[in-house]
Amino acid sequence: MIHVEHAVKEFKKIVKQPGLKGSINALFKPSVEIVTAVNDVSFDVNKGEIMGFIGPNGAGKSTMIKMLTGILYPTSGNITVAGYNPQKQRQQYVRHIGVVFGQRTQLWWDLPLSETFTVLKEIYQVETKRYQQRMGYLNEVLDIAPLMTSPVRTLSLGQRMRADLAAAMLHQPKVLFLDEPTIGLDVVVKDNIRKAIAQMNKNDETTIILTTHDLADIELLSHRIVMIDQGKRVYQGTLSDLKERFGKSKKIEFVISDMEQPIEQLLSQRFQQRGVQVYLENERGTLIVDRSIPSAIILKELLDLIAVKDISIKESDVESIIKEIYLTKASYE
């Protein structure tokens, strides 16, 4: 459904030297620097798939999304979405995509929501019968009927996000681009939005690209992820593969019930020879253990050494793994 091959996007940036002389030179003899926002990125997204597209601020996510939606032209490389070239066939192409930006709205601010949908019906040339069926479906999934007589400016952020999703899905697009769809929402509303996205993806077989800084969105919705940093792709694959390949350790956290013992000395002598890292802070302790070592062995040795009143085991989570990849600035493909 989406094919991106060696996409590159470069921008020209005028570099101004300080002072009056720098201002004059920038006006008449500007010094130009080439900034590469997206650097040789390739990936494919299958029909009906939800793909998470993630990266830190400034990584090139927004630039890539703008090329996919046809707003920006790539400097080089090939991009096709639903069989269209987003730039060269823009008029036909936009009939097959929907876009939701968490910080912006496509709704008319002062119009009642019902009139916004009526306008969108005419823009996308949706037949009346199909429009009525579609609105019934969207109301079932997103519960927008109680909002239809309200001006958009009176809606809460969560209500507006539901309305924006409905507007983007009104013409039943083949591809939906979601940019931070849960930003600023409370936990309950986030959960409802995620369920609605998953249901529409399942019912309509809509291909979705999801960009977000909330990794819970990625874990709950995405089938695969593409991770970019400094314009380059550093990982492409499933979340389970990411955890399997790079979640090399687990944490055993415990609360000590008897602080009279020489806890740190006992733990260090027993575990450091195994390569287990030991951290203590007051009565709380943490062991960082390689995944290859069975937890049962470590737990037995720990309980033989000291008395504890609480204990838990935590596998490496997606957030910590991704943070490590960004910090090392390396490609893990």
ChimeraX attribute file (.defattr): number of C-alpha atoms within 10 A of each C-alpha:
attribute: neighborCount
match mode: 1-to-1
recipient: residues
	/A:1	16
	/A:2	19
	/A:3	16
	/A:4	18
	/A:5	15
	/A:6	15
	/A:7	21
	/A:8	23
	/A:9	22
	/A:10	16
	/A:11	13
	/A:12	11
	/A:13	12
	/A:14	13
	/A:15	14
	/A:16	16
	/A:17	14
	/A:18	8
	/A:19	8
	/A:20	9
	/A:21	11
	/A:22	15
	/A:23	14
	/A:24	13
	/A:25	14
	/A:26	16
	/A:27	12
	/A:28	8
	/A:29	10
	/A:30	16
	/A:31	15
	/A:32	13
	/A:33	11
	/A:34	11
	/A:35	11
	/A:36	17
	/A:37	20
	/A:38	26
	/A:39	20
	/A:40	16
	/A:41	19
	/A:42	18
	/A:43	14
	/A:44	16
	/A:45	19
	/A:46	12
	/A:47	15
	/A:48	17
	/A:49	20
	/A:50	26
	/A:51	25
	/A:52	27
	/A:53	24
	/A:54	24
	/A:55	25
	/A:56	16
	/A:57	11
	/A:58	13
	/A:59	19
	/A:60	22
	/A:61	23
	/A:62	17
	/A:63	21
	/A:64	24
	/A:65	20
	/A:66	14
	/A:67	18
	/A:68	23
	/A:69	23
	/A:70	21
	/A:71	14
	/A:72	15
	/A:73	21
	/A:74	21
	/A:75	14
	/A:76	14
	/A:77	15
	/A:78	14
	/A:79	24
	/A:80	17
	/A:81	21
	/A:82	17
	/A:83	12
	/A:84	17
	/A:85	17
	/A:86	23
	/A:87	18
	/A:88	11
	/A:89	12
	/A:90	14
	/A:91	11
	/A:92	11
	/A:93	19
	/A:94	17
	/A:95	16
	/A:96	18
	/A:97	21
	/A:98	24
	/A:99	23
	/A:100	22
	/A:101	18
	/A:102	19
	/A:103	13
	/A:104	10
	/A:105	17
	/A:106	15
	/A:107	22
	/A:108	15
	/A:109	14
	/A:110	12
	/A:111	14
	/A:112	18
	/A:113	24
	/A:114	17
	/A:115	16
	/A:116	20
	/A:117	20
	/A:118	12
	/A:119	13
	/A:120	18
	/A:121	18
	/A:122	11
	/A:123	11
	/A:124	13
	/A:125	12
	/A:126	17
	/A:127	12
	/A:128	11
	/A:129	8
	/A:130	13
	/A:131	17
	/A:132	12
	/A:133	11
	/A:134	18
	/A:135	18
	/A:136	14
	/A:137	15
	/A:138	22
	/A:139	15
	/A:140	12
	/A:141	18
	/A:142	20
	/A:143	16
	/A:144	19
	/A:145	15
	/A:146	8
	/A:147	18
	/A:148	15
	/A:149	12
	/A:150	15
	/A:151	18
	/A:152	22
	/A:153	15
	/A:154	13
	/A:155	15
	/A:156	11
	/A:157	18
	/A:158	20
	/A:159	17
	/A:160	20
	/A:161	26
	/A:162	25
	/A:163	28
	/A:164	22
	/A:165	26
	/A:166	25
	/A:167	24
	/A:168	22
	/A:169	24
	/A:170	21
	/A:171	22
	/A:172	20
	/A:173	19
	/A:174	20
	/A:175	29
	/A:176	24
	/A:177	22
	/A:178	23
	/A:179	22
	/A:180	17
	/A:181	26
	/A:182	25
	/A:183	17
	/A:184	13
	/A:185	16
	/A:186	11
	/A:187	9
	/A:188	9
	/A:189	17
	/A:190	19
	/A:191	15
	/A:192	16
	/A:193	21
	/A:194	16
	/A:195	16
	/A:196	20
	/A:197	21
	/A:198	18
	/A:199	14
	/A:200	19
	/A:201	19
	/A:202	13
	/A:203	9
	/A:204	13
	/A:205	18
	/A:206	24
	/A:207	25
	/A:208	28
	/A:209	23
	/A:210	23
	/A:211	25
	/A:212	21
	/A:213	17
	/A:214	14
	/A:215	16
	/A:216	15
	/A:217	20
	/A:218	22
	/A:219	16
	/A:220	12
	/A:221	20
	/A:222	20
	/A:223	15
	/A:224	21
	/A:225	23
	/A:226	22
	/A:227	23
	/A:228	24
	/A:229	24
	/A:230	19
	/A:231	22
	/A:232	22
	/A:233	24
	/A:234	19
	/A:235	19
	/A:236	21
	/A:237	15
	/A:238	16
	/A:239	17
	/A:240	13
	/A:241	12
	/A:242	18
	/A:243	16
	/A:244	12
	/A:245	11
	/A:246	16
	/A:247	19
	/A:248	15
	/A:249	17
	/A:250	19
	/A:251	18
	/A:252	20
	/A:253	17
	/A:254	20
	/A:255	18
	/A:256	17
	/A:257	13
	/A:258	13
	/A:259	12
	/A:260	6
	/A:261	11
	/A:262	10
	/A:263	17
	/A:264	12
	/A:265	9
	/A:266	13
	/A:267	21
	/A:268	15
	/A:269	10
	/A:270	14
	/A:271	17
	/A:272	12
	/A:273	9
	/A:274	13
	/A:275	10
	/A:276	19
	/A:277	16
	/A:278	16
	/A:279	14
	/A:280	16
	/A:281	8
	/A:282	8
	/A:283	13
	/A:284	15
	/A:285	19
	/A:286	19
	/A:287	22
	/A:288	17
	/A:289	22
	/A:290	17
	/A:291	15
	/A:292	9
	/A:293	13
	/A:294	10
	/A:295	15
	/A:296	9
	/A:297	9
	/A:298	18
	/A:299	15
	/A:300	10
	/A:301	13
	/A:302	19
	/A:303	10
	/A:304	9
	/A:305	14
	/A:306	16
	/A:307	16
	/A:308	17
	/A:309	9
	/A:310	11
	/A:311	14
	/A:312	11
	/A:313	14
	/A:314	11
	/A:315	14
	/A:316	17
	/A:317	12
	/A:318	19
	/A:319	13
	/A:320	11
	/A:321	17
	/A:322	20
	/A:323	12
	/A:324	13
	/A:325	17
	/A:326	17
	/A:327	9
	/A:328	8
	/A:329	11
	/A:330	14
	/A:331	14
	/A:332	12
	/A:333	8
